[in-house]
Each structure stands twice: as structure tokens, then as C-alpha cells.
Amino acid sequence: MDTPWATLLLAATMMSHLMFGYMAFITLGVLTLIQPARVPNLRSLVDSMWPRWCRLVILDLLVLLVISYFLVPTFLDRTFLNNSVFLDTVQYDSYGHSEVLQGVVKGNLFDFNRFPSLTILLALGFAVCLYRWRETRYLMPVVIFVFWLILYFGRATWGPFIDVLPMSRFLHMHRFIAGVHLGGILLMAVALAAPWSWAFSRKKVWYPAAALVLTVLVLLPVYIERRSYLVENASLIDLTRQATVAEDADLTALFRTLEQLPPGRVYSGQQRGSVLPNWSDDYYVGNLGVDDLLHLEGLDMVGMVYHGFSLNSDVSINFDEQRRDHYNLYNARYVVAPEGQDFPDFVQPLQ
């Protein structure tokens, strides 16, 4: 790939999702180490790798230059990034080798709660690639899959050794599953290509037809499960749309009232994963939390936050709706709650 296109795509990946861009950088570095089996000696090995290393360094520098307006402040302000104490440690440390490998063997990593079609394809593709390991194109999927599988073990397995990764203290290592899936998808493609390659090498038309039938049968459980998921998702979206339309007049009046009142934060419960249960856990319009709708309107909120990278995140979660001093401390001036919800006497109803 030409360097300008590679720079553009890698920079776009980094800016679209910082974690995936980070993983793309590391993957490219690993791929430069893959060498054909025909390299006769160490000198030839270095000579063949040197041009790739140079191109990789140039590519990395160009990408870093393009997104420096974002990365430089992030790096300089890294001391202000919060590792929330309320997040499950699995998010930072991943699951460990035992659970990850069991997930692969049992099919949960690629076929959770369905027939393990993709896991079977993964195993077949892995076997084909190992059989043809002398060809670089077959070695690449194996390297990507195995490398990210090992990293997906996380700090739970590797302990402080995992800290050789840049910015490792801030990484949600459970997301390394995306690298495992990337390598797995490539291995599955190799497995699916094998019968098609064999079929097209034959002259009779029924061979490709047989390959098509085999492909459909193998992937049918995936299609069925995905279709049922999408149908359910569409149904939930439709129900939520109907609910928001039915409540539109009241919601609009609520938003306008809050926008016209003197400045102050709005409290509508501690929804979505609070440490303790809260009345807002059941305060919904369709499948949208009322606090989601208030956030969407652009109102200044207090309560559960959407991410924990701000140092204030863990403090915000500690807001106590029973304490008057907390309302003053957090500048919580308005409460949006279901009718009949009990609050202290100093919380007076406006409407």
C-alpha cells in the first residue's frame, strides 16, 4: 500500500477509536518480523527486514504527525487520566490465560450461545495455515491471532511484564479481544477459501455448487442468530420510538422549563451500573433512561457518568441525594424523578 493511503487509514483508525488504532500500530510492528522460511542466514534476514522497518518508522512518524494535535495533549495530561475504582478490574487486567483458552476451546469467544460454526472454521484455518507456514500470507493470520491471544491474557497472567506496552496503565485490556477476532476472521477466511479453491480447480459445475452449499450450511447458525438479534433490536427501537412520541409533549415541556430556570445541574438518579441500586434503574421512556434524554438535550447533569477518565468521575458517583450539603457541593439545583419518589424535605417540587 502507498504510504499516503496507509497514513490516512491508520490515522483515521486512531481517531475513530484510540484503542483500535493503538492495536493497529502494534500489529504492524509484529508483522514486520515475519520472514519467509527461505531466508538462508542472519545477514539475509536483517537485509530483508531493514526496508520494512524503515517504511514502518516513516509510516508511524507520519501518522503521529497527523494526529499530534490529539496525542500530544493526551500524553502531556496523562497524569490527569483516572483509573476508576468503580470499574471491574477485568477491564484493565483482562481475564487470564485459563478463562481465555477455555473460551476458545468451548466456542464462547467466537460463537457464544450458538453452534460453534466460526470456532470450527477457526480451527480448520489454523491447521491449513500451519501446514503452509512456509508461505508468508499463511503465516500472517496465525501470528496475528496467537499474538493477540497471548496479550488478551492480560495482566492477570503476565503481571508487571505487560507494562512493557506503552500506556499500559490506562489500557482496557479486555478490549484486546478485538485483535483475537481480527486474526480469527482471517483464519476463518482461509478455511472457507479451501473448498472453493478446490472446487474451481475442477471442471464440473457441481463442485462450486457443492462448495456454496457447504459454506451456507456452516454459516447458517451465524446468520440465524444474527437475524434474531437484529429483529429483537429493531423491535426495541420501535417500542422506544413509540414511547418517546407518546411522551414528547411532556418531555419537551420539561426540557424548556429546565432551560429557562436559573443555571444549575440536574440530577436524575445514578443509572447504568451504579455501585448501589437506585430508583433510576427503572426510570425509562421505552428503553431510554430519562437521564440519557436529559444528557441528549445538553443539560448539565450530576450523577453517573458515561466514562471514568476524568478525575472527577469517581467523585460524581458519590453524590448522595439525601444530603443537602451534597446538593450545594455539586451545584445540583434541580431533580427530575418519577412522581411519588421520596426525597428529603429540602427538595421542593416545582411541577
N, C-alpha and C positions, 0 to 999 in steps of 0.2 A: 504494500500500500504506500502511496506517496506520502511524504512527511506532512504536507499541509492538511490532507484529509485525516491522517492519523491524529494530528494535533487537534483538529476541530472535533473529532468524535470523542477523543479521550477527555478533552476539556468539557465537552457537553455532558459526558457521563459524570465527571466530577461535580459539575454544578447542578446536575439533576438529582444526584444522590451521592453525598460525600462518601458514604461507606462503600458503595459500589465502585466509585472512582478510585478509592484507596485500594480496593481489591484488584481492580484492573491494572494499576501500577505494579503491584507485587506479582501478578500473574505474568505480565510481560517480562519482568526480570527473571522469573523462573524459566520461561520459555527460551530465553537466550542461552540457557545452559544445556538444552537438548542438542545432542550431536548425533550425526549418523554413525552407525556401527562401523562403517568402513574407514574411519579416521585411523591411520596406522600408528601414530606416535603422539607424544605430548606436544611437540613443536607444531605439528599439523593441527592438533586440537586447538591450541592457542591462536594460530593463524586463522582458523575458520571462525572462531568465536569473536576475535577482536573487532571485525567490521560490525557485527551485530551489537556488541557492547557500545561502540561509538554511536551507532544510529539510535540506540536506546537512550543514551545520555543526552543526545541532541533533542530527541523527542520529549524527554522528561523536562528538560530546561525550557523548551518552547511552551509546553503545557503549563508549567509553573509560572512562566512569564504572563501567559494569557489570563490566568486566574489568580494572579498575585494580589489583585485588589481585594480578594476574598481571603486567600490563605494567609497572607502576612498579618493582618489584624487578628485572625483566628489564632495564629501561633503566638503572637505577642500577648494576647489576652488569655492564654491557656490557663493561667493561674486562677482565672475567674470562672472557669468551667466547673460545674457542680457534678459530683458523683452522688446522686440522690441515695440517701439511706433507706428510702421507702421502696426503691426498685429491688426486685428479686435479684440476688447475687448471680443467678444463672445468666442474666442478661450480660453481665460483664465477664463472667468466668466460663460460660458455656457449660456443657453437660458432663464432660469427661469421656474417656475412651470407651468405658463399659457400656454406657447408655447409648452412645452414638453408634457403636458397632452392632449392638442389639437392634437398633433402629434400622440399620441397613439390612441385616440378616432377616428380620421379621417383616420387612417391607414397609415399615412405618415412615421411613424417610422419603419415599417416593410414591407410596400407594396407601396412605393412611385410610383405614376403614374401607378398603375395596380390594378386589382381586389384584394380586401383585404383578400386573402386566409390565409396568415400567421397570420394576425391580428385576424381573426375568430378562427383559431386554438389556438392562444394565449389565447383568452377569454375562450374557452372551457377547455383548460388545466388548467387555473387558477381556474375555477369553480370545476373541478374534484379534484384538489389538496386541495382546501378549504374543500370540502366535506370529504376528507380523511385526514384531517390535523393531526389526532392523530398518523399517521404513519410518521416517520422521513423522509423517502425517498420522500414523497409527500410534506413535508413542506419545504425541501431544495430549490426546484426551485422557490417557492413563495418568500422565504427570499432573494435569490439572485436577483430576478427580482425587488422586491419592494425596497431593499436596494440601488441598483444601480440607480433605477429610481429616488429615493429621492436625491442621490448625484448628479445625472445628472442635477437636477435643478440648481446646482452650486451656485456660489457667488451671482448671480443675484437674488436668492431667500433667501439664508441663510446669506448673508453679511459676517461679520467678524467671525461668528460661524464656517464657513467652514475651517477656518485657524487652527482648531484642527488637520486637516490632515497634516502629515509630508510633508515638502517641498511644501506646498500648493501654495506658491507664484510663483512657477515655473511650476505648472501643467497646461496643456491644458485641462481644464475640459470638453470641448465639446467631448473629446475622451471617457468620461465615458459612452457614448452610447454603447461601446463595452460590458460593464458589463450588460447593459439593454438587449442587444441582446443575451448574453450568457444565462441569466435567461429565456428570451423569447424562445430560442431554446429548452431548457429543458421542458418548459411548452407545447410547440407545440408537442414535442415527447410524452408527457403524453396524449395529445388529440388524436394523431394518434394511440397510442397503445390501446386506449379504444375499438374501434371497432374490432381490431384484437384479443384482449383478449376475447371479447365476441364471435367472430366467431369461434375461436379454441376450445371454450368450448362446441360447438355444434358438432354433429357427421356428419352432412351432409356437403358434399364438397362445395356446392354452397355458404355457409356462408363465408368462406375465400375468395371465388371469389368475392362476393359482397363487402367485406372489401377492396380488391385490387382495384376494380373499383372505390369505394368511395375515396380511397387515391389518385388515379391517377387524378380523377376529381378535387379534392380540390387543388392539387399541379400543375395542368396543367397550370394555368396562370403564375405561377412562372417559370416553365420550358420554356414556350413560350417567356416570357420577357427576361430571361437569355440567351436563344439561340439567340435571335435577337441582344442582346448586344454583345455576343461573335462573331457573324457573322460580325457585324459592326466593332468590334475591329480588327478582322483578316483582313478585307478589308483595314483598315487604316494602319495596319502594312505592308501589301503587297505593298500599294501605297508608303509608306515611303521607303521600301526596294528598289523598282524600282527607286525612286528619288535619293537615295544615290548611287546606282550603276551608274546611268546616270551622276552624279556629281563627281564620285570617282576620276577621273584623276585631276580635278581642286582642289578638297579638299586635295588630297594627296600632290599636289604641294604647296598649301597654307600652310599646316602643316609643310612641310620640310623647306620652306622659313622662317617661324616664328621660328623654332627650330635652324636655322643656324644664325639668326640675333643676335646682342648683347643682353644681358639679359634686360628684361623689361616686364611689364604687358601688356596684350592685352585687349582692350575694344571693345565690340561688342554689345553695347546697354544695356538698362535696362529692359530686358524682364521679363515676368512672374510676374504680379502683382505689377508693379511699381506704385508709388504714382500718377505719371502723365503719360499720353500716350507717347509712344516712337516709333521711326521708326522701332525698332527691334521687335515690336509686330507682324509685318508681314514679318519678315526676317527668312524664314524657308526653309529647304530642306525636302520636304514631310511634315511630321508632327513633325519634329525635328527642334528646334531652332538652328541657326548657333552657338550661344554661347554655347548650350548644346554640340555640336560636338567639339568645342574648349576645353571645360572643359574635355570632354571624352578623348581628346588627351593628357591631363595632362599639358596644358599650364596655366601659372599664369595669372589669369583674374582679372579685376576690373569691378564693376557693381553690378547688382542684385545678391544676394547670395541665396543659396539653403535653408538655415535655419538662424534663427536670434539669436542663443545662444551666439555667440561671441560678445564681447562688441564693436567690430569694425563694426558689421553688419549694424547698422543704419547710421554709418558714410560713409560706402561704397556706400550706396544708394544715398547719397547726391552728388556724383560725377557729375560735370557739364561739358558737352562736349564742351561748348562754352568758357570755361575759361582756359587760358594757365597755370595759376598757379596751377589749379587742376591736369593737366597732370603731372606737376612736383611733386606735393604733393603726388599723388597716384602712382607715377612711371609708369604712362600709356605711353608707348613708341610706341605702335602700335594700329592701328584701323582697324578692319575688318567690312566693311559695304557694302551695295549694291552699284553698280555702279550708279553714278549720285547723291548720297546722299550729301547734302551740309554740309560743315564743315568750321570752321574758316581758314583763310589763313595759319596759322602756322601749320596746319595738311596737310602735303605734301604727295601726292600719291607715293608709292613705285612701285606698279604694278597694 
